């Protein structure tokens, strides 16, 4: 990701568009984490949501759950979040 504003990243813009299309915004723990992840990592919106779901599923203890992906950027973000990554 560039050193610019993380809220202008492609993933963050995609997530904002998805939220605009929804009828009602419900700020779930998964959505909160996806937003946080997009601010920290160069992810696409769907990848941020996948990683956020894993964080929530692991009760925010990423060492307790392996993360499986073949995507390099997603794997790097998952490792930085504390997951053991399988697949790459």
N, C-alpha and C positions, 0 to 999 in steps of 0.2 A: 504494500500500500504506500502511496506517496505520503510525504510529510504534511500534506494539506489537511483540510478539515475532514475528519472521518465521517461526518454526517453527509458528505457529498460523495461517498464511495458508492459504487454500483450496487452492492448488496444492500446498503442502507436505503438507497433510493427505491430499490425493488420492494423492500419491506414496507416502506411508506405507501407505495402505490397499492400493494395488497391490502393494507389497512384502510385506505380510502375506499376501496371497492367493497369492503365489508359493511354491513348495515349498522352494526353496533360494535364498538371497541370494548373488549373486556380485557383488562390488563391482568393476564394470568402470569404465574411465575415463569412459565416457558417463554411467553412473549417478552417479559422483562429481561430474561437472560439473553434472548435473541438480540434484543436491542443493545445490551451491554457487549455481547460478542462482536457485533458489527462495528462497534466503536473501537474495539481492540484488535481485531483481526481482519485481513482482507478476504472476507467470505461473501458468497452469494447469499441471498435471503433464505433460500431453502436449506442451504448448508448450515447457516446460523440457527435455523429452527431445529434441524436435526441434532446439532451439538447441544442446543439448549434443552431439548427433550431428554438427551442422555444425562445431562447434569441434573435435571429434575428427577429422573428415574433413579439416579444414584444417590438421591438425597444430598446432593452437593458434596459427595465424597467420591470423586472420580476414580480414585485408586481401587474402589470396590467393583468396578464394572469395566470390562474391556470394551474398546470402541473399534468397530470394524469399518474400514473405508479403503477405497483404492484411489481416492482423490488426494493429491499431494498437499494442496492448501488446507483442506479440511483436516488431514492427518496432522499437519504442523500445528494448527490451532488446537486440536484435541490434546496433543502432547503438551502444549503450553498451558492448557487448562488442567493438566494432571492425569489424563487418561493414559493407559497402556493401549497403544494402537496396534491392531492386528490388520494385516493386509498389505501394508507398505513398510 
